[in-house]
Amino acid sequence: MLCALIYYYSDGHLWVQLAAWMFFIFFNLDVHFGFLDFIDKLQGYIWIAGNGAMQSFTMAGVFISVLYMRLKANNEMKMLWVAMILIAIILFNLGFIVRYFSGGISKERDTPSWVLICTGISLVVYAFFIFLVDVKNKYNWFKVIEPAGTNTFTCYIVPFLFYPIYEMSRIGYPEYLSQGTGGLIKCIVFAFVMVWLTGLLDKINIRIKI
């Protein structure tokens, strides 16, 4: 909501999205470092930001989306590839540097290194998808995950309906699937099953909207 309000009231100006993104990155850094005194004084008033991690992710997406639209409209797509790869490299390096001072790379604690590295990964993947879909017109390659894009909110909720059912069933799985390569395979399979269920629900007109 906070990021949406920033975008809406700034009329989508690119520099405002960038400034907001940088602010939330510093906000997240301050939560774990505690060395930015000027942000310390603001945290009590911007309680909705939590530790700034989720807002940093969101504003990164908003900034890149606005940048993409501007450059595409001006036929300057080459600049987009340069910008996204350069930003990703910077984020990767910063993420690996700050991990020594902010509790490592931890999703559970929303550490700055986790935020920066995951944002960098997302930029590279996003650039790859733009190239395949908008440049090479390979839209049909992604039909298998289309429900995740067309019914995103439903796809987000479906796993939270699955978890309690799974817990009540008391069905276990081999320890191999809890970590490492096995865990990665399990996550990929689980993700595709949730997308498939979302598509199935959509076919019978069950979807969540805001």
N, C-alpha and C positions, 0 to 999 in steps of 0.2 A: 504494500500500500504506500509506504513511504517513497519508494522509488517511482511508483506510478504518479504520485503527486508532484514529485520533482520534475518528471518529464512533462506532465500536463501543464503545470504553471510556468514552465520555462519555454513553452511552445516548441520543445524539441531542439533547442539550440545546442549544437554539438559541443561547444566549450563548456556549457553548464553540465552536460552529462559527464564529460571528462572530469570536471572539477568535483562533482558529486562522487564519482568512482574513486578518485584519489583520496577524498575525504574519508570514505568508508574503509579504504585500505589502511590509512593512518589510524583510524578509529580502532580497527582490529589490532593493529600493531601496538597501540597504546594499552589495550586491555591486557595483552600478554607481556609487554615490556614495561609499561608504566613510566615512560620517560618523557612523554609529551604533555607537559603541564597544562598547556592551553586547551587540550582536548579533555583532560581530567575534569576541568570545571564544567564542561558541557555534558558529560555523561549522565548526570542526574536529570537533565532536561530532555535528553534524546533517548529516553528509556526504551522506546519502541525499536531502537536499532540493535538491542541486545549487545552482542560483541562485534557487530559490524560485518561479520563474515557473509551472511546471506545477502545483505544489501550490497556488499562488494561484488559478489557473483552476479547479482541482478543488474547492477549499474554497468558492469562490464558488458553484459549482453545488450543493454540499451545503447551504450556508446557505440559498440561495434555495429549494431543494426542501423543506427542513424548514419554512421560513417559509410556503411555499405550503400544505403539508399542515396546519399549525396554523391558518392563517387560513381555509382551506376548511372545516375541521372546525367552526370557530366561526361559519361563515357571515359572514365579514368580508372577502369578496373585494375590496371596494372599497379596503380598506387595502392589499391586495396590489398593485393597479395603482399606487397612490400611492407605495408603497415602492419598487417596481421602477423606475419612471420617475425618481424622485428620486435613487436610488442611481446609475442610469445617467448622469444629468446630472452628478452629482458626479464620477464616474469619467472621463467625457469631458473635463471641465474639468481635472482633475488630470493626465490623460494628456497633454494638449496643453501644460500648464505645465511638467511635468518633462522634456519632450522636449528642452528647451534645456540641461539639465544632465546628461542620462544617455545621450548618444549617439544622440538622435533616436528615430524610430519604427522599430525593427528587429526583425523576427522572428528573423533569424539570430543576433542577440546576446541575444535574450530581454530587451530593454530594458523598464524599468518603464512607459514610455509605451505601448509595444505591448501589454503585459499589461493595463493599465488601460483603454485604448481598446477593445480586443477584448472585454474583459469587459463593458463598457458596451453594445457592439453586441449581444452575446449575450443580455443581459438584455432589451433591446428586442425582439429576435426571439422570445425565449422567451415574453414577455408576449403577443406577437401570436399565437403558436401556442396558448397556453392559451386565449385569447379565442376563436379559431376552433374548436378541438377541444372544449374543456370547456364553453364557454358557448354557442356556436352549433352544436355537434355536427356540424362539417364534417369528420369523420374521413376520409371517402372521398376528400376532396381530396388526401390525402397517401398514398394507396395506392401511387402511383408510387415513393415513396421508403421504403415500408414495410420492405423487406429491410435497410436501414441501421439501422432501429430494432430489428428482431426478431433480426437476426444481426450485431450491431455488430462483434464481434471478427473475424468472417470478412470483413466489409466493410473493416475496417482493414487486414487482411493482403493482400487481393487486389491492391492497387496495387503492393505490394512484390514480387509474383510477376510482375506485368506489366512493371515497369521493366527487369529484366535481359533479358527476351524482346525488348523494344523495342530495347534497346541492341545486342543481337546481330543484329537484323534490319537495322540500319543504314538504316532508313527515316527520312527527315527530313521537315520541314514548313517552310512559308514563314516567313521572319523576322517577318512581320506577326503571327504567332500566338505570338510570344515575349514580347510586352510590350503594354502599353496595352489598348485595346479588344479587339484580336485575342487577346491573352493571356487576358483575362477570359472571352471566349467559349470558348476552348479548355478552360479550367479547368472551366467549367460543364458542357460536353459530356463531358469526362473523368469528372467526378464522377458524372453520370447513367449513364455506361457501366459504371463500377465497381459502382454500386448494382444495375444490371441483371444484371451477371455474378454478383453475390452472390445475387440472387433465383434465377438459373438454377441455381447450385450447390445452393441449398437445395431446389429441386425434385427434384434427383437425390440428395438426402440427404447432401450434402457440406457440413459446417459445422464450425466450430471452437468448442469449449466449454471453459470452465475449471471 
